[in-house]
Amino acid sequence: MIRVRNLVKRYGGIRVVDGVGFDVAEGEVFGLLGPNGAGKTTTMEMIEGLRKPDSGEIQLFGVDGVREPDKMKEMIGVQLQSTALFDHLTAEESILLYGSFYRQMRPVDELLKAFDLEEKRKTLVKHLSGGQRQRLAIALAVVHDPRVIFLDEPTTGLDPKARRDLWRIILTLKDEGRTIFLSTHYMEEAEQLCDRVAIMNAGQVIDLDSPSGLIRQLASDSVIEFALEKKAMEVSLRQLRGVKEVRQDEGLILLLTNDLRGTLSELIRTADQEELALSGLRTRTATLEDVFLERTGKRLTEK
């Protein structure tokens, strides 16, 4: 459905997108995951035809996105990171306005129902909540029934309930057979929604796989987090049973292990023997956050 090869974009001589390439299959939710400044939005805007790449190849449905951007734009729907809506139009009027830009449009009633906006039909955009505005923005992106939908950090700034409402809508769009290209810096969002994820950092794709595949590459399925008070533990943490890797992150020590019970027992016993206090001790399963930390040395949410 989408083919990208060796995509490059420079600003002031700096490559903000540096040789990016990947394929997106029909009907999948494909995610770009990375911190702010990684190059996600610039990459998406070049694929959408909103920015011209300095070099590289873009194809959608076999159409050359670099040489024929207008032809390609007719076949895609786009929700930008910051969608400028008309405050003094109602939700219904907004859909009718955007639909008038295309040769065909989905029925207004159908869109209002699909995006939980039926009760807001006559409400001015300026009176909609953040979640309602985002749902309207995505409704406008699919008003012409596109096969591919681009969503650029669609849940940024939303509360947990509004975020999960959007997740449900995105999965419904997938169930309709649409291809969804999603950028996010929320690792939970990528794990919940994406069939495959490309991790971007400093303008490059540094890994690409399914969320579970990326996590399996860590060679450990559990993480123990804690902080040590006063002095360091004399016994090497790497010698504890099951420990595959030891990291330090924002004052915490992270032990990646495949033997959670064994590692935890030895850690507590060793700390007790050396009269050390373990503060903030907790265990969890490995996540994409751990994958990104391993690949880049920083968290997904860092700016």
Order of alpha helices (4+ residues) and beta strands (2+ residues): beta-beta-beta-alpha-beta-beta-alpha-beta-alpha-alpha-alpha-beta-alpha-beta-alpha-beta-beta-alpha-beta-beta-beta-alpha-beta-alpha
